[in-house]
Amino acid sequence: MDYMSVSQAAAKWGVSARRMHKLLEEKRDGALRFGQALIIPKAAKKPADARKTRYKKEGSGDER
């Protein structure tokens, strides 16, 4: 099975390497630790970003 590094996965999915590390810390979908490095299978899908919301918070100061 082919693997890619965190920086390669970050470039492929359009996120920063730091954000990629945080996503992998939260939930490692197939990621393996190789020494101190993390490797990700090339067939892995981009993890969902739980930070995105589809609603506006009340009292955010953006009322018009």
C-alpha positions, 0 to 999 in steps of 0.5 A, spaced: 500 500 500 502 506 498 503 512 503 503 519 503 506 524 508 502 529 512 505 535 508 503 531 501 496 530 504 495 537 506 497 539 499 492 534 496 486 536 500 488 544 500 489 545 508 495 547 512 500 541 515 498 544 522 491 543 521 492 536 518 496 534 524 490 536 528 485 533 524 489 526 525 490 527 532 482 528 533 481 522 529 486 517 525 483 515 519 488 509 517 494 514 519 500 510 522 505 512 526 512 511 523 517 513 528 515 520 530 512 521 523 505 520 521 503 516 514 497 516 511 494 511 506 494 514 499 487 512 498 484 515 504 479 520 504 479 528 507 477 528 514 471 532 515 472 539 518 467 539 524 469 547 525 464 549 519 457 551 521 451 553 517 448 557 522 449 564 525 450 565 532 445 569 536 448 575 539 454 575 535 454 583 533 452 582 526 445 583 526 442 588 521 
